[in-house]
Amino acid sequence: MNAPIKLTEAEQALLLLGSDGEASGILRERGLPTRRVEAWHYTDLRNLLKSIPTGSQLDTGDVDRLLSSYQRLTHATRLPFVDGKYIADAADETPNGVLVAGENAPNLTPAADDDAIGLIGAITGAKGVSIAIKDGVKLDKPLGLAQVIASSSFCSTAHTINVGKGAHVSFIERHLSGDGITGQGNAITSLSVGEGAEVLWAIVQQHGNQCTHLGQLNVDLAADARLTILILNCGGKLVRQEVHVKSNGENSDLEILGVNLVGDKTHVDVTTSLLHNVPNTNAEETFRNVITGSGHGVFQGQIRVAQPAQKTDAQMACNTLLLSDEAEFSAKPELEIFADDVICAHGATVTDIDDEHLFYMRARGIGETDARALLIKAFVDEIFDDLEDETFKGALVGLIDDWLDRNG
Amino acid sequence: MPAVQETIDAVKEIDVDKYKYGFSTDIDSDTTPKGLSEDTIRMISGKKVEPEWMLKWRLEAYRRWLTMEEPTWARVEYPKIDFQDIHYYSAPKNFEDGPKSLDEVDPELLRTYEKLGIPLKEQEILAGVRKAGDPSSLDDDGGDNVYKSGRVAVDAIFDSVSVVTTFKAELAKAGVIFCPISEAIREHPELVQKYLASVVPVTDNYYATLNSAVFTDGSFVYVPEGVRCPMELSTYFRINEMNTGQFERTLIIAEKGSYVSYLEGCTAPQRDENQLHAAVVELVAMEDAEIKYSTVQNWYPGDETGKGGIYNFVTKRGNCQGDNSKISWTQVETGSAITWKYPSCILRGDGSQGEFYSIAVSNGAQQVDSGTKMLHLGKNTKSRIISKGISAGRSQNTYRGQVNVHRKATDARNFTQCDSLLIGDQCGAHTVPYIEAKNSSAQLEHEATTSKISDDQLFYCLQRGIPEEEAIALIVNGFVKEVIQKLPMEFAVEAQKLIGISLEGSVG
């Protein structure tokens, strides 16, 4: 047996946040994961998570004023959360066929030994909303889950989303906070996509420069379902976004598109695992990362193809621009394949801006700074090219421009 | 895409139950009792007539080892090894004092070499048929071919001792030292003390520490400044005795501007119980030096059900210490029940280069977890990784590699490609690359697709009326050939015999 570990300040604070259950016991025994835990190899949570904020929760009276300070990304039906609490009074009216219930408190159990986000959610009794989309419902406006951290508080949320058969719906999961706020969000979402449904799930993380975001999206994909997951990380101090997708139905189609903008003194980790359990499923994953200052970007992508999952087509690409000599990027694109008739591929590149590209633009009279900015912008904007909602696309590009202005 | 019949047949050919090196040799052996303790280590050290410092070094390693835990991160599964159930030293009796000439070599042993398929020219010399340098009927190509007249120096290691080293005198004329490491410890202590454990520290990992404590023999190569080693150097490892562990230690030093090519081959008899092979190989390349290290690893893989076979837990690492030095690893892995092996390069010198070419074939119940590490420390360092994995039967084949670019390693370049092919639906192929960049001028490329290589080539072939499948086979075959061509000729033949597989339809 291992000797009992000495709990860090953050671990002790986490234990104080929750009731003393099984999950607390696990934390007490193992602590938060260090780099020795393979899934956290590049994000040593135990050392990076210095403290847990315990600031008071915001008075709900300020919600309207608070929300109005963040520009809408598109015409969405807004479901607001402040400091982890669902503010039903401030929510837009939900369209027909959509059932939203607050006070959703799923019985969370960590998915595996290394599931620290699930563990934190379980310890802190994460609550959120449950959303059910009825079969065949087609929404013309996305549902926006706007999660604002307004004070230095710890916000533990867990949402349960069920999309019925043949439904067409978009979601925008947005994480917001102002600079200087030392809040922390632990956001878990379980998404179940019904047969033949078409879903867009966008995660837009635009926290302030002192905020910590630990996010986890767990997806269950039924037969003939189509899911696009879109990720834009352009904020936060310590960020880990996990995406775990199980393709459990034949002919399902998954696309993950991500842009991670990692600024000075920030750590952004995107970890995905795609599990193909049945034959004939597709997955395509594309990430573009830009890292400046002393930022550290991490990408861990795992594709697992189980033995019955013949004819799987899974592709993964991760391209990174390192713009500073202090910047750091670590990648682990993993393939685990147990079926023989599959096409799986991954590619990863890390480089600076191509001198020839720069030369081409400079030869046309564009100054070096502008040329670099244009090339970086082109490198990341491209990811969102196929987005149908033009307003949303414009807003995302706007966020990227803002970030580049601030960090470029 | 699934493998074509031709490939399936070819893999069957090298099926585990047809392991042709599975014989054991009936040689009178001097084997120490089972078990590991400080006394065992004192005894090994005594048998090798080692100086006091060496014994001290070993004991320190042993004490350290006792505090370490077996690593579990690799994707391999095996029952816990009982380190007390292993013989740590076994030597053919006749050679206890070391062979004085080839005539003293036990004919039984020479028959062993014959069965091992040691290249004919080497065998001739080993068997004493022909003296080194004499013309041979096998010399069909003249010119400056280094292979002419069997000019490959061989160090043959049987269980725990080196039984014979050929061409020593001729090599000495060029200033090259090529001898068993046990002899080097006695004759060249200053070199051994300076370089031993300089690349793989004693405390590096569980098996390397164990090796440091109990290593029995291995090869020592020293190539002085400016010397191009006049012939290929080669070692054959053979585990013969039952329940014996082989712990060899190889140390190769290439001084400024020198060049050496080193070949390694290994086999073991077919036995029901597992045998442990925990080796440490260290390479040091000084300024402008080049070391080429090639391995054809063909330890007994166990039978189809996974019974028996060698546990091959090896630490291999090269240090490109000088500027513009180069270390190249080429390996063809077909044997062993479990392979745990990551030949690595530390690219310390500015402009140094590391290469890793690997073909790993697993079948039956074999488990392979192999790959490389390229650590870019110097400026303008380059590395290239080409890895091909083929899994069949119920085997698991994992590529695990790391490319790390340090803060100060400006303009580092890496290209990595690892493809794998699955034959049958009971096996697994896995890729676990670690890519770590801390310098913005680094250019790292990692890919595991066939499309990127072949798109243009494929188009070219299709345009000329070659059907797609054939075209892919042609292209990938050509590609594997490139890897095999990295092997010195003497080994390339052997490797081709072992593989003979087309790698079409590669899976990332």
Interface residues (C-beta under 8 A of the other chain):
Chain A: E38 H41 Q307 Q310 T320 L322 L323 S324 D325 E326 A327 E328 F329 S330 A331 K332 P333 E334 L335 E336 I337 F338 A339 D340 D341 V342 I343 C344 A345 H346 G347 A348 T349 V350 T351 D352
Chain B: M1 P2 A3 W73 R407 S420 L422 I423 G424 D425 Q426 C427 G428 A429 H430 T431 V432 P433 Y434 I435 E436 A437 K438 N439 S440 S441 A442 Q443 L444 E445 H446 E447 A448 T449 T450 S451 K452 V507 G508
